[in-house]
Amino acid sequence: MDKVRETIQEHRMFGDGDIIVVGVSGGPDSLCLLHVLRTLQDELGVTLHVGHLDHGIRGEESRADAHYVETLAQEWQVPVTVEYCDVPAYAAQHKLAMEEAARRVRYLFLGRVAHKLGAQSIAVGHNADDQVETILMHWMRGSGLGGLRGILPVQTLGAQAWWSGPPLELVRPLLEVPRSEIEAYCQRHGLEPRFDRSNLDLTYHRNRIRHQLIPHLESFNPRIREVLRRSARVISDDYGYLRLQGLQAWERLVQESEGTITFPLQPWLELHPSLQRQLLREAIHRLRRSLRDINWVHVEQARLGIEEKATGARITLPQGLFLFMGYDEFAIGEEIPLPDLPLMLEAELAINVPGITRLPGSEWQLRAKTIEAAELPQHVQDNEDPWQAYLDLERTCKSLILRGRRTGDHFQPQGMGGKGKGLNDFMIDAKVPQHIRDRLPLVVSPEHIIWVAGYRIDERVKITSETRQVLHLQFVKPSQAQRGSSSVS
């Protein structure tokens, strides 16, 4: 009783006047929890409501459990809600292991009951031995610090993708109480819990840990349960501090768009490996909230791959996610994101000279106009906009097209003294991101490429002292075009 009271106070689980839905299976843990909370009910100033779900897994035994809980709650004068769900069918439908399906369905049921009653939280009977088992399960799976904290005394239900209701607090008042004390409490108070035979089924991973692994570990250290629980508390504090550092780094570095999270490469490489792992986990979690456990192997392979993989490489992550390497950044998502740039979707477009050429499937336009060289402002020699170009009109002609790159393309990049260069080699040297190379617009005359948009014009069409007329090309969005309509006059 004292341990439960201290746990409730330490973690501020309840407030005066709260309605608490208590998940009761009929086993010793939940029966003890209900009895203790009922005893403390007036002291805590809370109202209790029992929730029981028949999972439909054990047939007649499950139905008997439901009847037992309903009868007991009525005898103890605690309101009760009992429902049935076909968990095996749910598991098959959602392709989940039976344990995970039962857990998810149970919380969804308790959440519905809580929402209907206007309850503030759901109390469940996880105990100190459940904590030990969970820590070992996470450790064997390859969890990071987040998983090695084990079960949290207070957890918010609502961030999970499968959760359908408003956020609720899930509280665990028995988390500091060993199973042996719970069983002794039940015996002392004449409680007769139901026995769930599935707790002996060694095909369940948790049962094998409970009945085989932990007794074996106790042969090395009889206090292994206490050691693991203490470690979890220390790890939880360390995790909280690192979590704060990670969120600060996230705010500083990360760009989020729909379905994609992007990191700048150089600042990332300067982070401590601990923060790198944490940010990768956070990115995966935000993109796949239904993923309950993020495997350490996936995180570490991605972290090392960022340092070792070449530009354009793709690293596999869980549940259909990939990490894509760029020159100056990397992105995590289902498919590589295209930047908001004027990119080609059509094979070829005739350019209106003068006039506006719209890029299909995009807000971008190519504006073309001719200018007398004598009227050209002095500042165009210092052009800083990579998406506009000033060309000698007589050397370009007006029969121009827009297209993407083709095998064998080459041109004479300005500044190379008229030397030719293969377009593919130029793009590599210019660090054009691999995923946009095929879509980068090229302005092409009947003779050759005259502008690799965004990067370089051809030496043969640059403005010289002999230029009489200038062709001004600029990629803009409509709003930008309106603002820039008077930039050259």
C-alpha positions as CSV (number, residue, x, y, z in Angstrom):
1,M,0.0,0.0,0.0
2,D,2.8,2.4,0.9
3,K,4.7,1.7,-2.3
4,V,1.7,2.4,-4.4
5,R,0.9,5.6,-2.5
6,E,4.5,6.8,-3.0
7,T,4.5,5.9,-6.7
8,I,1.3,7.8,-7.3
9,Q,2.6,10.8,-5.4
10,E,6.1,10.8,-7.0
11,H,4.7,10.7,-10.6
12,R,1.6,12.8,-9.9
13,M,-0.6,10.2,-11.4
14,F,-4.0,11.4,-10.2
15,G,-5.6,14.7,-9.3
16,D,-8.5,15.4,-6.9
17,G,-11.8,14.6,-8.6
18,D,-10.3,12.5,-11.4
19,I,-12.1,9.6,-13.0
20,I,-9.9,6.6,-13.4
21,V,-10.5,3.6,-15.6
22,V,-8.9,0.5,-14.1
23,G,-8.0,-2.3,-16.5
24,V,-8.9,-5.5,-14.7
25,S,-8.2,-8.9,-16.3
26,G,-9.0,-10.9,-13.2
27,G,-5.4,-11.9,-12.6
28,P,-3.4,-11.2,-9.4
29,D,-1.8,-7.9,-10.6
30,S,-5.0,-6.2,-11.8
31,L,-7.0,-7.6,-8.8
32,C,-4.5,-6.2,-6.4
33,L,-4.4,-2.9,-8.2
34,L,-8.2,-2.5,-8.0
35,H,-8.3,-3.5,-4.3
36,V,-5.5,-1.0,-3.4
37,L,-7.0,1.9,-5.4
38,R,-10.4,1.2,-3.9
39,T,-8.9,1.3,-0.5
40,L,-7.1,4.6,-1.3
41,Q,-10.1,6.0,-3.2
42,D,-11.2,8.5,-0.6
43,E,-7.7,9.5,0.3
44,L,-6.9,10.2,-3.4
45,G,-10.2,11.8,-4.1
46,V,-10.8,9.8,-7.3
47,T,-13.7,7.9,-8.8
48,L,-13.0,4.4,-10.2
49,H,-14.5,2.5,-13.2
50,V,-13.5,-1.1,-14.1
51,G,-12.9,-2.0,-17.7
52,H,-12.5,-5.7,-18.8
53,L,-12.0,-7.0,-22.3
54,D,-12.6,-10.6,-23.3
55,H,-9.9,-11.2,-25.9
56,G,-11.6,-14.2,-27.4
57,I,-8.4,-16.2,-27.2
58,R,-9.1,-18.8,-24.5
59,G,-12.7,-19.7,-25.3
60,E,-14.8,-20.6,-22.2
61,E,-12.0,-19.6,-19.8
62,S,-12.1,-16.0,-21.2
63,R,-15.8,-15.8,-20.8
64,A,-15.5,-17.1,-17.2
65,D,-12.9,-14.4,-16.5
66,A,-15.2,-11.7,-17.9
67,H,-18.1,-13.0,-15.7
68,Y,-15.8,-13.1,-12.6
69,V,-14.6,-9.5,-13.1
70,E,-18.1,-8.2,-13.7
71,T,-19.5,-10.0,-10.6
72,L,-16.6,-8.8,-8.4
73,A,-16.9,-5.2,-9.5
74,Q,-20.6,-5.2,-8.7
75,E,-19.9,-6.8,-5.2
76,W,-17.3,-4.0,-4.6
77,Q,-19.7,-1.4,-5.9
78,V,-17.4,-0.2,-8.6
79,P,-19.0,0.6,-12.0
80,V,-17.8,-1.8,-14.7
81,T,-17.8,-2.1,-18.5
82,V,-17.2,-5.5,-20.2
83,E,-16.7,-6.0,-23.9
84,Y,-15.7,-8.8,-26.3
85,C,-13.2,-8.6,-29.2
86,D,-12.0,-11.3,-31.5
87,V,-8.2,-10.6,-31.1
88,P,-7.1,-13.5,-33.3
89,A,-9.1,-12.1,-36.2
90,Y,-7.7,-8.6,-35.5
91,A,-4.2,-9.9,-35.4
92,A,-4.7,-11.6,-38.8
93,Q,-6.3,-8.5,-40.3
94,H,-3.5,-6.2,-39.2
95,K,-0.7,-8.8,-39.5
96,L,0.4,-8.5,-35.9
97,A,1.7,-11.0,-33.4
98,M,-1.0,-12.1,-30.9
99,E,0.7,-10.4,-28.0
100,E,0.9,-7.1,-29.8
101,A,-2.7,-7.4,-31.2
102,A,-4.0,-8.1,-27.7
103,R,-2.2,-5.2,-26.2
104,R,-3.4,-2.8,-28.9
105,V,-7.0,-3.9,-28.8
106,R,-7.0,-3.8,-25.0
107,Y,-5.8,-0.2,-24.9
108,L,-8.2,0.9,-27.6
109,F,-11.1,-0.6,-25.5
110,L,-10.0,1.1,-22.3
111,G,-9.5,4.4,-24.2
112,R,-13.1,4.2,-25.5
113,V,-14.4,3.6,-22.0
114,A,-12.3,6.5,-20.7
115,H,-13.4,8.9,-23.4
116,K,-17.1,8.0,-22.8
117,L,-16.8,8.7,-19.1
118,G,-14.6,11.7,-19.4
119,A,-11.8,10.0,-17.5
120,Q,-8.4,11.5,-17.1
121,S,-6.3,8.4,-17.1
122,I,-6.2,4.6,-17.4
123,A,-4.6,2.5,-14.6
124,V,-3.1,-0.9,-15.4
125,G,-1.4,-3.5,-13.3
126,H,2.2,-3.7,-14.6
127,N,4.5,-4.6,-11.8
128,A,8.3,-4.6,-11.0
129,D,8.8,-8.0,-12.5
130,D,7.0,-7.0,-15.7
131,Q,9.6,-4.1,-15.8
132,V,12.5,-6.6,-15.6
133,E,11.0,-8.7,-18.4
134,T,10.5,-5.7,-20.6
135,I,14.0,-4.4,-20.1
136,L,15.4,-7.8,-21.1
137,M,13.1,-8.0,-24.1
138,H,14.3,-4.6,-25.3
139,W,17.9,-5.3,-24.7
140,M,17.8,-8.6,-26.7
141,R,16.1,-6.8,-29.5
142,G,18.9,-4.2,-29.7
143,S,17.1,-1.2,-28.3
144,G,18.6,2.2,-27.5
145,L,18.3,4.0,-24.2
146,G,14.7,4.7,-24.9
147,G,13.8,1.0,-24.8
148,L,16.2,0.2,-21.9
149,R,14.2,2.5,-19.7
150,G,11.6,-0.3,-19.7
151,I,8.0,0.5,-18.8
152,L,7.3,4.1,-17.9
153,P,5.2,4.8,-14.8
154,V,3.2,7.4,-16.8
155,Q,2.8,7.3,-20.5
156,T,0.7,9.2,-23.0
157,L,-1.5,7.2,-25.3
158,G,-2.1,9.3,-28.4
159,A,1.2,9.5,-30.2
160,Q,0.7,6.0,-31.7
161,A,-0.6,5.8,-35.2
162,W,-3.1,3.1,-34.2
163,W,-4.6,5.2,-31.4
164,S,-8.0,6.5,-32.5
165,G,-9.1,8.7,-29.6
166,P,-7.9,11.8,-27.8
167,P,-4.6,11.6,-25.8
168,L,-4.9,9.9,-22.4
169,E,-2.5,9.1,-19.6
170,L,-1.7,5.5,-19.0
171,V,-0.5,5.0,-15.3
172,R,1.1,2.1,-13.6
173,P,0.8,2.4,-9.8
174,L,2.2,-1.1,-9.1
175,L,5.4,-0.6,-11.1
176,E,7.6,-0.7,-8.0
177,V,5.9,-3.7,-6.5
178,P,7.4,-7.2,-7.2
179,R,5.0,-10.0,-8.2
180,S,5.7,-11.9,-5.0
181,E,4.4,-9.0,-2.9
182,I,1.3,-8.8,-5.1
183,E,0.6,-12.5,-4.6
184,A,1.1,-12.2,-0.9
185,Y,-1.2,-9.2,-0.8
186,C,-3.9,-11.1,-2.6
187,Q,-3.6,-14.0,-0.1
188,R,-3.6,-11.7,2.9
189,H,-6.8,-10.0,1.8
190,G,-8.6,-13.1,0.7
191,L,-8.5,-12.2,-3.0
192,E,-9.0,-15.1,-5.4
193,P,-7.5,-14.1,-8.8
194,R,-8.2,-16.0,-12.0
195,F,-5.4,-18.1,-13.5
196,D,-4.5,-17.5,-17.1
197,R,-3.0,-20.6,-18.6
198,S,-1.4,-18.7,-21.4
199,N,1.1,-17.3,-18.9
200,L,2.7,-20.7,-18.9
201,D,2.8,-21.0,-22.7
202,L,6.5,-20.9,-23.7
203,T,5.8,-20.1,-27.3
204,Y,5.3,-16.5,-26.1
205,H,8.6,-14.7,-25.9
206,R,7.8,-12.9,-22.6
207,N,7.0,-16.2,-20.9
208,R,10.3,-17.7,-21.9
209,I,12.1,-14.7,-20.4
210,R,10.0,-15.0,-17.3
211,H,10.2,-18.7,-16.7
212,Q,13.6,-19.6,-18.2
213,L,16.0,-16.6,-18.7
214,I,15.4,-14.7,-15.5
215,P,15.8,-17.8,-13.2
216,H,19.0,-18.6,-15.1
217,L,20.3,-15.0,-14.6
218,E,19.5,-15.3,-10.9
219,S,21.9,-18.2,-10.6
220,F,24.6,-15.7,-11.4
221,N,23.2,-12.8,-9.3
222,P,20.2,-13.4,-7.1
223,R,19.5,-9.7,-7.1
224,I,19.4,-9.4,-10.9
225,R,15.8,-8.1,-10.8
226,E,16.7,-5.2,-8.5
227,V,19.9,-4.5,-10.5
228,L,17.9,-4.2,-13.8
229,R,15.2,-2.0,-12.3
230,R,17.8,0.3,-10.8
231,S,19.7,0.5,-14.1
232,A,16.4,1.4,-15.8
233,R,15.9,4.3,-13.5
234,V,19.4,5.6,-14.1
235,I,19.0,5.1,-17.9
236,S,15.7,7.0,-17.8
237,D,17.3,10.1,-16.3
238,D,20.2,9.9,-18.8
239,Y,17.7,9.5,-21.6
240,G,15.8,12.5,-20.4
241,Y,18.9,14.7,-20.6
242,L,20.0,13.3,-23.9
243,R,16.4,13.7,-25.2
244,L,16.6,17.4,-24.4
245,Q,19.9,17.8,-26.2
246,G,18.5,15.9,-29.2
247,L,15.4,18.0,-29.5
248,Q,17.6,21.2,-29.4
249,A,19.7,19.7,-32.2
250,W,16.6,18.7,-34.1
251,E,15.2,22.3,-34.0
252,R,18.6,23.6,-35.2
253,L,19.2,21.2,-38.1
254,V,16.2,19.5,-39.4
255,Q,13.9,20.5,-42.2
256,E,10.5,18.6,-42.3
257,S,8.2,18.4,-45.2
258,E,5.3,16.0,-45.9
259,G,6.7,12.5,-45.7
260,T,10.3,13.6,-45.7
261,I,12.9,14.7,-43.1
262,T,16.1,16.3,-44.3
263,F,19.5,16.9,-42.5
264,P,22.4,19.1,-43.6
265,L,25.4,16.8,-44.0
266,Q,28.3,18.7,-42.5
267,P,26.6,19.8,-39.3
268,W,25.4,16.3,-38.9
269,L,28.9,14.8,-39.2
270,E,30.0,17.1,-36.4
271,L,27.5,15.7,-33.9
272,H,28.4,13.2,-31.2
273,P,27.4,9.6,-32.3
274,S,24.9,9.5,-29.4
275,L,23.0,12.5,-30.8
276,Q,23.3,11.1,-34.3
277,R,21.5,7.9,-33.2
278,Q,18.9,9.8,-31.3
279,L,18.1,12.0,-34.3
280,L,17.8,9.0,-36.6
281,R,15.5,7.3,-34.2
282,E,13.4,10.4,-33.9
283,A,13.1,10.8,-37.7
284,I,12.0,7.1,-38.1
285,H,9.5,7.5,-35.3
286,R,8.0,10.7,-36.7
287,L,7.6,9.0,-40.1
288,R,6.4,5.7,-38.8
289,R,4.5,6.3,-35.5
290,S,3.1,2.8,-35.7
291,L,6.5,1.3,-35.4
292,R,6.8,0.3,-31.7
293,D,10.5,-0.7,-31.6
294,I,13.2,0.7,-33.8
295,N,16.0,-1.8,-34.2
296,W,19.5,-0.7,-33.3
297,V,21.0,-2.4,-36.3
298,H,18.9,-0.3,-38.7
299,V,20.0,2.9,-36.9
300,E,23.7,2.0,-36.7
301,Q,23.8,0.9,-40.4
302,A,22.3,4.2,-41.4
303,R,24.6,6.2,-39.1
304,L,27.7,4.6,-40.5
305,G,26.4,4.7,-44.0
306,I,26.0,8.5,-43.9
307,E,29.8,8.7,-43.4
308,E,30.7,6.0,-45.9
309,K,28.2,6.0,-48.8
310,A,28.6,8.0,-52.0
311,T,26.2,10.7,-53.2
312,G,23.1,9.1,-54.6
313,A,23.3,6.0,-52.4
314,R,20.2,4.6,-50.7
315,I,20.1,3.0,-47.3
316,T,17.2,0.8,-46.3
317,L,15.3,1.6,-43.1
318,P,12.2,-0.1,-41.4
319,Q,8.7,-0.1,-42.9
320,G,9.4,1.1,-46.4
321,L,11.6,4.0,-45.4
322,F,14.9,4.9,-47.0
323,L,17.8,7.2,-46.4
324,F,19.0,9.1,-49.5
325,M,22.4,10.6,-49.7
326,G,23.0,14.0,-51.4
327,Y,26.0,16.1,-51.7
328,D,25.3,18.5,-48.9
329,E,22.4,16.8,-47.2
330,F,20.6,13.5,-46.7
331,A,16.9,12.8,-46.5
332,I,14.8,10.1,-44.9
333,G,11.4,9.2,-46.5
334,E,9.6,6.7,-48.7
335,E,11.1,8.2,-51.9
336,I,13.7,10.7,-52.6
337,P,12.2,14.3,-52.4
338,L,12.4,16.6,-55.3
339,P,13.3,20.2,-54.4
340,D,11.1,23.1,-55.3
341,L,13.0,23.9,-58.5
342,P,12.0,24.3,-62.2
343,L,12.4,20.7,-63.2
344,M,11.4,18.9,-66.5
345,L,8.4,16.6,-66.5
346,E,7.9,16.6,-70.3
347,A,10.4,15.2,-72.8
348,E,10.7,18.5,-74.7
349,L,9.1,22.0,-74.8
350,A,9.4,24.7,-77.4
351,I,10.5,28.0,-75.9
352,N,8.5,31.1,-76.7
353,V,11.0,33.8,-77.6
354,P,9.9,36.4,-76.6
355,G,7.2,35.2,-74.2
356,I,6.4,32.8,-71.4
357,T,6.8,29.0,-71.4
358,R,5.0,27.1,-68.7
359,L,6.5,23.9,-67.2
360,P,3.7,21.3,-67.1
361,G,2.8,20.0,-63.7
362,S,4.7,22.9,-62.0
363,E,4.1,26.5,-60.9
364,W,7.4,27.4,-62.7
365,Q,7.6,29.4,-65.9
366,L,10.4,30.4,-68.3
367,R,10.3,34.0,-69.2
368,A,12.1,35.1,-72.4
369,K,12.7,38.6,-73.6
370,T,15.1,40.4,-75.9
371,I,17.0,43.5,-74.9
372,E,19.2,45.9,-76.8
373,A,22.8,45.5,-75.5
374,A,23.0,49.3,-75.0
375,E,20.0,49.2,-72.7
376,L,21.4,46.4,-70.5
377,P,22.0,47.4,-66.9
378,Q,25.5,47.2,-65.6
379,H,24.5,44.9,-62.7
380,V,23.8,41.9,-65.0
381,Q,27.5,41.2,-65.2
382,D,27.2,40.3,-61.5
383,N,24.2,38.0,-62.0
384,E,23.7,36.0,-58.7
385,D,20.5,34.2,-59.7
386,P,21.5,30.8,-61.1
387,W,18.0,30.5,-62.7
388,Q,18.4,33.4,-65.1
389,A,20.9,33.9,-67.9
390,Y,21.9,36.7,-70.3
391,L,22.9,35.4,-73.7
392,D,24.1,36.9,-77.1
393,L,20.9,36.6,-79.1
394,E,22.6,36.4,-82.5
395,R,24.6,33.4,-81.3
396,T,21.6,31.6,-79.8
397,C,18.9,32.3,-82.4
398,K,15.2,32.1,-81.4
399,S,14.4,28.5,-82.2
400,L,15.1,27.1,-78.8
401,I,13.8,24.1,-76.8
402,L,13.7,23.0,-73.2
403,R,14.6,19.3,-72.6
404,G,16.3,17.0,-70.1
405,R,19.7,15.4,-70.6
406,R,20.4,12.7,-73.2
407,T,23.1,10.2,-73.7
408,G,26.2,11.8,-75.3
409,D,25.2,15.4,-74.4
410,H,28.2,17.8,-74.2
411,F,28.8,21.5,-74.3
412,Q,31.5,24.2,-73.7
413,P,31.0,25.5,-70.1
414,Q,31.7,29.2,-69.8
415,G,35.1,29.8,-68.3
416,M,36.9,26.8,-69.8
417,G,38.2,28.7,-72.8
418,G,36.0,26.9,-75.3
419,K,37.0,23.4,-74.2
420,G,34.2,20.8,-74.5
421,K,33.0,18.7,-71.6
422,G,30.5,15.8,-71.4
423,L,27.3,16.9,-69.7
424,N,27.4,13.9,-67.3
425,D,31.0,14.7,-66.2
426,F,30.0,18.4,-65.8
427,M,27.0,17.5,-63.5
428,I,29.2,15.3,-61.4
429,D,31.9,18.0,-61.0
430,A,29.2,20.7,-60.3
431,K,27.7,18.4,-57.7
432,V,24.2,18.4,-59.3
433,P,22.2,16.1,-57.0
434,Q,21.8,12.8,-58.7
435,H,18.0,12.6,-58.4
436,I,17.5,15.8,-60.4
437,R,20.0,15.3,-63.2
438,D,17.5,13.8,-65.6
439,R,15.0,16.6,-64.8
440,L,17.3,19.6,-64.9
441,P,16.2,21.8,-67.7
442,L,18.6,22.4,-70.6
443,V,18.1,25.3,-73.0
444,V,19.1,23.9,-76.4
445,S,19.5,25.6,-79.8
446,P,19.5,23.6,-83.1
447,E,23.3,23.3,-82.8
448,H,24.1,22.7,-79.1
449,I,23.2,23.2,-75.4
450,I,23.4,26.9,-74.6
451,W,22.4,26.8,-70.9
452,V,22.5,24.2,-68.2
453,A,19.9,25.9,-66.2
454,G,20.9,26.7,-62.6
455,Y,24.6,26.1,-63.3
456,R,26.4,27.3,-66.5
457,I,25.9,28.8,-69.9
458,D,27.8,27.8,-73.0
459,E,31.0,29.7,-73.8
460,R,29.8,30.4,-77.3
461,V,26.7,32.4,-76.3
462,K,28.2,34.6,-73.6
463,I,27.8,38.4,-74.0
464,T,30.9,40.2,-75.4
465,S,31.7,43.7,-76.4
466,E,30.4,42.9,-79.9
467,T,27.0,41.8,-78.6
468,R,24.1,43.9,-80.1
469,Q,21.1,42.1,-78.7
470,V,20.7,40.1,-75.5
471,L,18.3,37.2,-74.8
472,H,17.3,37.3,-71.2
473,L,15.9,33.9,-69.8
474,Q,14.6,33.6,-66.3
475,F,12.8,30.8,-64.5
476,V,10.2,32.2,-62.1
477,K,6.9,31.5,-60.4
478,P,4.0,33.7,-61.4
479,S,4.3,35.9,-58.2
480,Q,8.1,36.2,-58.8
481,A,7.5,37.1,-62.4
482,Q,5.2,39.9,-61.4
483,R,7.7,41.3,-58.9
484,G,10.6,40.9,-61.3
485,S,8.8,42.4,-64.4
486,S,10.6,45.7,-64.0
487,S,14.0,44.4,-63.0
488,V,15.4,44.9,-66.5
489,S,14.2,47.9,-68.4
